[in-house]
Amino acid sequence: MIAHTIILIVLLLGVAAVGAAGDVAAPRVAYRVIERHYGPDIRFNDWQAEGAEIVCAGGALLASTRTECTVTRNDYPLPGGGDVRLGLTFSLERIGPEGALTVHFNRQPRGPDGFRVRIDPACVSVTHNGREVHRSQASISVAQEHVAELVTLGEDYAVSLDGVHLAAGRMDPPFNENSGRLALELSDAEVWVLACEESFIVADREFPQWRRTELLYEETFGRQALADNWVCNGEQPAVTDDAFTFTHMSVNVCRERFEGPIAVDCVVAPMPTQEYSAGVTDLICIWMIDRPEGDLFEYMAKLPGADLAHYLPLPFYWVDFGGTNNKTTRLRRNPHRHLVRQFNDRARLLRRDATYHITMVQNSDVIEFWVDGHCWIRRHDPHPLTAGHVGFRAFIADVKLSELKVWRIGR
């Protein structure tokens, strides 16, 4: 690595936080890490630069500019985030008198601004959606590494630098600043990016055990069962005596409404599609969908089509298994697409010619998503959806349902 003649900002002097009381006064987020999803090693090809060239050396990444440039982590096909801890380890090589380095968490081209940790020769500041929530005096010191870290969990966030808590609070409804891309914004500065680590987190509480106690519903299939038990918006399903094949594009909801706690067991298969290169894509499972201010099925009947935008105002949990041409699997909570978890590893994407045993759980304030007997996602929901319907969405490929059982669960 190039020898460091580094002008660094050392924190912890004269802390004087400013900003909205809701951001500053909130307690730190209590969480535990359940899985390291990315890093910590720098993968050069995951980063893109605008306004300057980047150089890879010694397992680190060097970005330098006399004007301005932006370096963005761009490994996800879609912006990442959800309930995560995201940390960036960096070291300044040079910063001009009017220069600055900004670590921009959850940068989005449109929508919320996310979180910025800005370091210049005079101070360190933190902004949340453009609103300053921390400012502290700073002084110059010798070379050392720094770690900027963002934690987002449910509706809450916390920002720290070198292990020192800078800001925490509640995100702005609908809490979508918990997703985006990680970027470094440089102005007359040079920086080494040494490590980047993203970990999945959950609230620092135990998850309750449960068991199936009473069968509440079992699908019998056939044309009469479809007519009696289901409301289908969009393309109509293909029906046999032992399965429904939900046709894209459609939203298909079971008429029976369930009160939690429940476990929804289903056997589903993504059907091949010639339209996308992955061959299989977008197996979408929905649970606890409802319309608090009116009748859900009357609402569906008036919709012009099955576009997702029509359903975004409604509360429900949904997993898009193998979405975006089988590049991601995501759990979101509606309304407004609040991201909870995103996977992009091969083991948690769709396989061709595969049938999956899936379980969706609503258990008081805990939701779970199981695949073939393995729990992929567990999460405490601060505002749980405790009643609603079960459904499936076929977006750009068909979804075959060959078994559906809904169970009351208990300890």
Secondary structure, 3 states (H helix, E strand, C coil): CCCCCCCEEECCCCECCCCCHHHHCCCCCCEEEEEEEECCCCCHHHEEEECCCEEEECCEEEEEEEEEEEEEECCCCCCEECCEEEEEEEEEEEEEEEEEEEEEEEECCCCCCCEEEEECCCEEEEEECCEEEEEEECEEECCCCEEEEEEEECCEEEEEECCEEEEEEECCCCCHHHEEEEEEEEEEEEEEEEEEEEEEEEECCCCCCCEEEEEEEECCCCHHHHHHHEEEEECCCEEECCEEEECCCEEEEECCCEECCEEEEEEEEECCCCCCCCCCCCEEEEEEECCCCCCHHHHHHCCCCCCHHHCCCCCEEEEEEEHHHHCEEEEEEECCCEEEEEECCHHHCCCCCCCEEEEEEEECCEEEEEECCEEEEEEECCCCCCEEEEEEEECCCCEEEEEEEEEEEEC
